[in-house]
């Protein structure tokens, strides 16, 4: 584990100190948790962006499905006569 020093603004430090006392956790723990959550969120956003770009390229290359075919397939779910997915 490495050590990184940060400066916290007063409007962050004071609520952080209060929360640490309230939760009986260290400020270090709370900061690490916040950073982990931020990194996970950024990773998810990045993967969604990549998937979006791939979808746009797929549409540009003509790879798409007709909406009515997709709706008919989805509407068949739970009917006992489930249709094959559109291709």
N, CA, C and O atoms as a GROMACS GRO file, in nm:
protein
  348
    1UNK      N    1   0.085  -0.117   0.000
    1UNK     CA    2   0.000   0.000   0.000
    1UNK      C    3   0.090   0.123   0.000
    1UNK      O    4   0.189   0.130   0.073
    2UNK      N    5   0.053   0.220  -0.082
    2UNK     CA    6   0.134   0.341  -0.089
    2UNK      C    7   0.067   0.454  -0.010
    2UNK      O    8  -0.049   0.444   0.031
    3UNK      N    9   0.142   0.557   0.010
    3UNK     CA   10   0.093   0.674   0.082
    3UNK      C   11   0.086   0.790  -0.015
    3UNK      O   12   0.182   0.820  -0.085
    4UNK      N   13  -0.030   0.854  -0.017
    4UNK     CA   14  -0.050   0.973  -0.099
    4UNK      C   15  -0.103   1.082  -0.009
    4UNK      O   16  -0.196   1.061   0.068
    5UNK      N   17  -0.044   1.196  -0.019
    5UNK     CA   18  -0.086   1.308   0.064
    5UNK      C   19  -0.178   1.399  -0.017
    5UNK      O   20  -0.151   1.430  -0.133
    6UNK      N   21  -0.289   1.441   0.046
    6UNK     CA   22  -0.381   1.532  -0.022
    6UNK      C   23  -0.416   1.647   0.071
    6UNK      O   24  -0.411   1.635   0.193
    7UNK      N   25  -0.453   1.757   0.011
    7UNK     CA   26  -0.502   1.872   0.087
    7UNK      C   27  -0.653   1.878   0.068
    7UNK      O   28  -0.702   1.877  -0.045
    8UNK      N   29  -0.724   1.884   0.178
    8UNK     CA   30  -0.870   1.891   0.170
    8UNK      C   31  -0.916   2.032   0.201
    8UNK      O   32  -0.868   2.096   0.295
    9UNK      N   33  -1.010   2.080   0.121
    9UNK     CA   34  -1.070   2.210   0.149
    9UNK      C   35  -1.151   2.200   0.278
    9UNK      O   36  -1.198   2.092   0.314
   10UNK      N   37  -1.167   2.312   0.347
   10UNK     CA   38  -1.242   2.311   0.473
   10UNK      C   39  -1.384   2.257   0.455
   10UNK      O   40  -1.435   2.188   0.543
   11UNK      N   41  -1.446   2.288   0.341
   11UNK     CA   42  -1.584   2.243   0.320
   11UNK      C   43  -1.591   2.093   0.293
   11UNK      O   44  -1.701   2.037   0.285
   12UNK      N   45  -1.477   2.027   0.278
   12UNK     CA   46  -1.472   1.882   0.265
   12UNK      C   47  -1.422   1.820   0.395
   12UNK      O   48  -1.475   1.719   0.442
   13UNK      N   49  -1.321   1.881   0.454
   13UNK     CA   50  -1.258   1.828   0.575
   13UNK      C   51  -1.355   1.818   0.692
   13UNK      O   52  -1.361   1.715   0.759
   14UNK      N   53  -1.430   1.923   0.716
   14UNK     CA   54  -1.518   1.924   0.833
   14UNK      C   55  -1.630   1.819   0.823
   14UNK      O   56  -1.650   1.745   0.919
   15UNK      N   57  -1.702   1.811   0.710
   15UNK     CA   58  -1.803   1.704   0.701
   15UNK      C   59  -1.742   1.565   0.702
   15UNK      O   60  -1.801   1.471   0.755
   16UNK      N   61  -1.623   1.551   0.644
   16UNK     CA   62  -1.555   1.422   0.645
   16UNK      C   63  -1.522   1.380   0.788
   16UNK      O   64  -1.542   1.265   0.827
   17UNK      N   65  -1.472   1.472   0.865
   17UNK     CA   66  -1.439   1.446   1.006
   17UNK      C   67  -1.565   1.405   1.083
   17UNK      O   68  -1.562   1.311   1.162
   18UNK      N   69  -1.674   1.476   1.060
   18UNK     CA   70  -1.800   1.445   1.128
   18UNK      C   71  -1.852   1.306   1.088
   18UNK      O   72  -1.896   1.229   1.173
   19UNK      N   73  -1.845   1.276   0.959
   19UNK     CA   74  -1.891   1.146   0.911
   19UNK      C   75  -1.805   1.033   0.967
   19UNK      O   76  -1.856   0.928   1.004
   20UNK      N   77  -1.675   1.055   0.972
   20UNK     CA   78  -1.584   0.953   1.026
   20UNK      C   79  -1.619   0.922   1.172
   20UNK      O   80  -1.621   0.806   1.212
   21UNK      N   81  -1.647   1.025   1.249
   21UNK     CA   82  -1.685   1.005   1.389
   21UNK      C   83  -1.819   0.934   1.399
   21UNK      O   84  -1.836   0.841   1.478
   22UNK      N   85  -1.915   0.977   1.317
   22UNK     CA   86  -2.049   0.919   1.320
   22UNK      C   87  -2.046   0.770   1.285
   22UNK      O   88  -2.115   0.690   1.349
   23UNK      N   89  -1.967   0.734   1.185
   23UNK     CA   90  -1.960   0.595   1.140
   23UNK      C   91  -1.856   0.512   1.214
   23UNK      O   92  -1.844   0.392   1.192
   24UNK      N   93  -1.781   0.577   1.300
   24UNK     CA   94  -1.671   0.513   1.373
   24UNK      C   95  -1.572   0.450   1.275
   24UNK      O   96  -1.528   0.336   1.292
   25UNK      N   97  -1.538   0.526   1.174
   25UNK     CA   98  -1.441   0.487   1.072
   25UNK      C   99  -1.336   0.596   1.062
   25UNK      O  100  -1.359   0.710   1.103
   26UNK      N  101  -1.222   0.561   1.008
   26UNK     CA  102  -1.118   0.662   0.988
   26UNK      C  103  -1.147   0.742   0.863
   26UNK      O  104  -1.216   0.696   0.772
   27UNK      N  105  -1.094   0.863   0.859
   27UNK     CA  106  -1.105   0.944   0.737
   27UNK      C  107  -1.038   0.871   0.622
   27UNK      O  108  -1.086   0.876   0.509
   28UNK      N  109  -0.928   0.804   0.650
   28UNK     CA  110  -0.858   0.728   0.547
   28UNK      C  111  -0.950   0.624   0.484
   28UNK      O  112  -0.952   0.609   0.362
   29UNK      N  113  -1.025   0.552   0.567
   29UNK     CA  114  -1.116   0.450   0.517
   29UNK      C  115  -1.222   0.514   0.426
   29UNK      O  116  -1.248   0.465   0.316
   30UNK      N  117  -1.282   0.624   0.472
   30UNK     CA  118  -1.386   0.689   0.394
   30UNK      C  119  -1.333   0.743   0.262
   30UNK      O  120  -1.399   0.732   0.159
   31UNK      N  121  -1.214   0.800   0.264
   31UNK     CA  122  -1.153   0.852   0.141
   31UNK      C  123  -1.126   0.738   0.045
   31UNK      O  124  -1.152   0.750  -0.075
   32UNK      N  125  -1.072   0.626   0.095
   32UNK     CA  126  -1.046   0.511   0.009
   32UNK      C  127  -1.175   0.457  -0.052
   32UNK      O  128  -1.178   0.424  -0.170
   33UNK      N  129  -1.281   0.448   0.027
   33UNK     CA  130  -1.409   0.400  -0.024
   33UNK      C  131  -1.463   0.494  -0.133
   33UNK      O  132  -1.513   0.448  -0.236
   34UNK      N  133  -1.453   0.624  -0.109
   34UNK     CA  134  -1.502   0.721  -0.206
   34UNK      C  135  -1.423   0.711  -0.337
   34UNK      O  136  -1.482   0.718  -0.445
   35UNK      N  137  -1.294   0.694  -0.328
   35UNK     CA  138  -1.212   0.682  -0.447
   35UNK      C  139  -1.243   0.552  -0.521
   35UNK      O  140  -1.252   0.552  -0.644
   36UNK      N  141  -1.260   0.442  -0.448
   36UNK     CA  142  -1.297   0.315  -0.512
   36UNK      C  143  -1.428   0.328  -0.589
   36UNK      O  144  -1.439   0.282  -0.703
   37UNK      N  145  -1.527   0.391  -0.526
   37UNK     CA  146  -1.656   0.408  -0.592
   37UNK      C  147  -1.643   0.498  -0.715
   37UNK      O  148  -1.704   0.470  -0.818
   38UNK      N  149  -1.564   0.603  -0.705
   38UNK     CA  150  -1.542   0.693  -0.818
   38UNK      C  151  -1.475   0.619  -0.933
   38UNK      O  152  -1.516   0.632  -1.048
   39UNK      N  153  -1.373   0.541  -0.903
   39UNK     CA  154  -1.302   0.466  -1.007
   39UNK      C  155  -1.393   0.362  -1.073
   39UNK      O  156  -1.387   0.343  -1.194
   40UNK      N  157  -1.476   0.295  -0.993
   40UNK     CA  158  -1.570   0.198  -1.049
   40UNK      C  159  -1.670   0.267  -1.141
   40UNK      O  160  -1.702   0.215  -1.248
   41UNK      N  161  -1.718   0.383  -1.100
   41UNK     CA  162  -1.813   0.459  -1.182
   41UNK      C  163  -1.748   0.504  -1.312
   41UNK      O  164  -1.809   0.495  -1.418
   42UNK      N  165  -1.625   0.551  -1.304
   42UNK     CA  166  -1.553   0.594  -1.425
   42UNK      C  167  -1.530   0.477  -1.519
   42UNK      O  168  -1.543   0.492  -1.641
   43UNK      N  169  -1.497   0.361  -1.465
   43UNK     CA  170  -1.475   0.243  -1.546
   43UNK      C  171  -1.604   0.202  -1.617
   43UNK      O  172  -1.602   0.167  -1.735
   44UNK      N  173  -1.716   0.206  -1.546
   44UNK     CA  174  -1.845   0.174  -1.604
   44UNK      C  175  -1.880   0.273  -1.714
   44UNK      O  176  -1.927   0.233  -1.821
   45UNK      N  177  -1.858   0.401  -1.689
   45UNK     CA  178  -1.887   0.502  -1.791
   45UNK      C  179  -1.800   0.482  -1.914
   45UNK      O  180  -1.848   0.499  -2.026
   46UNK      N  181  -1.675   0.446  -1.895
   46UNK     CA  182  -1.586   0.422  -2.007
   46UNK      C  183  -1.634   0.302  -2.089
   46UNK      O  184  -1.635   0.308  -2.212
   47UNK      N  185  -1.672   0.195  -2.022
   47UNK     CA  186  -1.718   0.076  -2.096
   47UNK      C  187  -1.849   0.106  -2.169
   47UNK      O  188  -1.870   0.057  -2.280
   48UNK      N  189  -1.936   0.186  -2.109
   48UNK     CA  190  -2.060   0.225  -2.177
   48UNK      C  191  -2.030   0.310  -2.300
   48UNK      O  192  -2.096   0.296  -2.404
   49UNK      N  193  -1.932   0.398  -2.289
   49UNK     CA  194  -1.893   0.482  -2.402
   49UNK      C  195  -1.840   0.395  -2.516
   49UNK      O  196  -1.874   0.416  -2.632
   50UNK      N  197  -1.756   0.298  -2.484
   50UNK     CA  198  -1.702   0.208  -2.586
   50UNK      C  199  -1.816   0.131  -2.652
   50UNK      O  200  -1.818   0.116  -2.774
   51UNK      N  201  -1.909   0.081  -2.572
   51UNK     CA  202  -2.024   0.008  -2.626
   51UNK      C  203  -2.109   0.098  -2.716
   51UNK      O  204  -2.161   0.053  -2.818
   52UNK      N  205  -2.124   0.223  -2.677
   52UNK     CA  206  -2.200   0.318  -2.759
   52UNK      C  207  -2.133   0.341  -2.893
   52UNK      O  208  -2.199   0.341  -2.997
   53UNK      N  209  -2.002   0.359  -2.891
   53UNK     CA  210  -1.929   0.379  -3.016
   53UNK      C  211  -1.939   0.256  -3.106
   53UNK      O  212  -1.954   0.268  -3.227
   54UNK      N  213  -1.932   0.137  -3.046
   54UNK     CA  214  -1.947   0.013  -3.123
   54UNK      C  215  -2.086   0.004  -3.184
   54UNK      O  216  -2.102  -0.039  -3.298
   55UNK      N  217  -2.187   0.044  -3.109
   55UNK     CA  218  -2.325   0.040  -3.158
   55UNK      C  219  -2.343   0.138  -3.274
   55UNK      O  220  -2.410   0.106  -3.373
   56UNK      N  221  -2.284   0.256  -3.263
   56UNK     CA  222  -2.294   0.356  -3.370
   56UNK      C  223  -2.228   0.302  -3.497
   56UNK      O  224  -2.283   0.316  -3.606
   57UNK      N  225  -2.113   0.242  -3.481
   57UNK     CA  226  -2.044   0.184  -3.597
   57UNK      C  227  -2.126   0.071  -3.659
   57UNK      O  228  -2.129   0.056  -3.781
   58UNK      N  229  -2.191  -0.007  -3.576
   58UNK     CA  230  -2.273  -0.116  -3.624
   58UNK      C  231  -2.389  -0.062  -3.708
   58UNK      O  232  -2.420  -0.115  -3.814
   59UNK      N  233  -2.453   0.044  -3.659
   59UNK     CA  234  -2.564   0.107  -3.732
   59UNK      C  235  -2.514   0.165  -3.864
   59UNK      O  236  -2.577   0.149  -3.968
   60UNK      N  237  -2.398   0.232  -3.859
   60UNK     CA  238  -2.341   0.292  -3.981
   60UNK      C  239  -2.312   0.186  -4.086
   60UNK      O  240  -2.322   0.213  -4.206
   61UNK      N  241  -2.275   0.066  -4.043
   61UNK     CA  242  -2.241  -0.040  -4.138
   61UNK      C  243  -2.365  -0.120  -4.179
   61UNK      O  244  -2.354  -0.221  -4.249
   62UNK      N  245  -2.482  -0.075  -4.137
   62UNK     CA  246  -2.606  -0.138  -4.180
   62UNK      C  247  -2.652  -0.256  -4.097
   62UNK      O  248  -2.746  -0.325  -4.135
   63UNK      N  249  -2.588  -0.279  -3.986
   63UNK     CA  250  -2.627  -0.391  -3.900
   63UNK      C  251  -2.731  -0.343  -3.799
   63UNK      O  252  -2.696  -0.292  -3.692
   64UNK      N  253  -2.857  -0.359  -3.832
   64UNK     CA  254  -2.964  -0.319  -3.742
   64UNK      C  255  -3.084  -0.411  -3.762
   64UNK      O  256  -3.091  -0.484  -3.861
   65UNK      N  257  -3.177  -0.406  -3.669
   65UNK     CA  258  -3.297  -0.488  -3.675
   65UNK      C  259  -3.419  -0.398  -3.689
   65UNK      O  260  -3.419  -0.285  -3.641
   66UNK      N  261  -3.520  -0.448  -3.754
   66UNK     CA  262  -3.644  -0.374  -3.769
   66UNK      C  263  -3.717  -0.373  -3.634
   66UNK      O  264  -3.728  -0.475  -3.566
   67UNK      N  265  -3.765  -0.256  -3.596
   67UNK     CA  266  -3.830  -0.241  -3.466
   67UNK      C  267  -3.950  -0.334  -3.450
   67UNK      O  268  -3.970  -0.391  -3.343
   68UNK      N  269  -4.028  -0.349  -3.554
   68UNK     CA  270  -4.148  -0.434  -3.544
   68UNK      C  271  -4.110  -0.580  -3.519
   68UNK      O  272  -4.182  -0.652  -3.449
   69UNK      N  273  -3.998  -0.625  -3.577
   69UNK     CA  274  -3.952  -0.762  -3.552
   69UNK      C  275  -3.910  -0.780  -3.407
   69UNK      O  276  -3.940  -0.882  -3.344
   70UNK      N  277  -3.841  -0.682  -3.355
   70UNK     CA  278  -3.796  -0.688  -3.214
   70UNK      C  279  -3.917  -0.686  -3.122
   70UNK      O  280  -3.924  -0.764  -3.027
   71UNK      N  281  -4.013  -0.596  -3.148
   71UNK     CA  282  -4.133  -0.588  -3.063
   71UNK      C  283  -4.214  -0.717  -3.068
   71UNK      O  284  -4.265  -0.762  -2.965
   72UNK      N  285  -4.226  -0.775  -3.185
   72UNK     CA  286  -4.300  -0.902  -3.197
   72UNK      C  287  -4.232  -1.010  -3.115
   72UNK      O  288  -4.298  -1.090  -3.049
   73UNK      N  289  -4.100  -1.014  -3.120
   73UNK     CA  290  -4.024  -1.112  -3.042
   73UNK      C  291  -4.045  -1.089  -2.893
   73UNK      O  292  -4.074  -1.183  -2.818
   74UNK      N  293  -4.031  -0.965  -2.849
   74UNK     CA  294  -4.047  -0.934  -2.707
   74UNK      C  295  -4.189  -0.962  -2.660
   74UNK      O  296  -4.208  -1.013  -2.550
   75UNK      N  297  -4.288  -0.929  -2.742
   75UNK     CA  298  -4.427  -0.952  -2.704
   75UNK      C  299  -4.462  -1.101  -2.697
   75UNK      O  300  -4.563  -1.138  -2.637
   76UNK      N  301  -4.379  -1.184  -2.757
   76UNK     CA  302  -4.405  -1.329  -2.751
   76UNK      C  303  -4.358  -1.391  -2.620
   76UNK      O  304  -4.394  -1.505  -2.589
   77UNK      N  305  -4.279  -1.319  -2.544
   77UNK     CA  306  -4.228  -1.372  -2.417
   77UNK      C  307  -4.345  -1.399  -2.323
   77UNK      O  308  -4.437  -1.317  -2.312
   78UNK      N  309  -4.342  -1.511  -2.258
   78UNK     CA  310  -4.444  -1.545  -2.159
   78UNK      C  311  -4.575  -1.590  -2.218
   78UNK      O  312  -4.672  -1.607  -2.145
   79UNK      N  313  -4.581  -1.609  -2.349
   79UNK     CA  314  -4.708  -1.647  -2.413
   79UNK      C  315  -4.718  -1.797  -2.437
   79UNK      O  316  -4.826  -1.846  -2.470
   80UNK      N  317  -4.611  -1.869  -2.420
   80UNK     CA  318  -4.612  -2.011  -2.451
   80UNK      C  319  -4.574  -2.038  -2.596
   80UNK      O  320  -4.544  -2.152  -2.632
   81UNK      N  321  -4.575  -1.935  -2.677
   81UNK     CA  322  -4.536  -1.946  -2.817
   81UNK      C  323  -4.425  -1.845  -2.846
   81UNK      O  324  -4.436  -1.760  -2.934
   82UNK      N  325  -4.320  -1.856  -2.770
   82UNK     CA  326  -4.210  -1.761  -2.782
   82UNK      C  327  -4.143  -1.774  -2.918
   82UNK      O  328  -4.107  -1.882  -2.963
   83UNK      N  329  -4.128  -1.658  -2.982
   83UNK     CA  330  -4.066  -1.655  -3.114
   83UNK      C  331  -3.914  -1.656  -3.102
   83UNK      O  332  -3.858  -1.626  -2.996
   84UNK      N  333  -3.848  -1.690  -3.212
   84UNK     CA  334  -3.702  -1.683  -3.218
   84UNK      C  335  -3.661  -1.537  -3.225
   84UNK      O  336  -3.733  -1.454  -3.282
   85UNK      N  337  -3.545  -1.503  -3.168
   85UNK     CA  338  -3.500  -1.364  -3.176
   85UNK      C  339  -3.476  -1.323  -3.321
   85UNK      O  340  -3.432  -1.404  -3.402
   86UNK      N  341  -3.504  -1.198  -3.354
   86UNK     CA  342  -3.481  -1.152  -3.491
   86UNK      C  343  -3.332  -1.152  -3.524
   86UNK      O  344  -3.248  -1.135  -3.436
   87UNK      N  345  -3.301  -1.170  -3.652
   87UNK     CA  346  -3.161  -1.173  -3.694
   87UNK      C  347  -3.134  -1.067  -3.796
   87UNK      O  348  -3.021  -1.054  -3.843
   0.00000   0.00000   0.00000
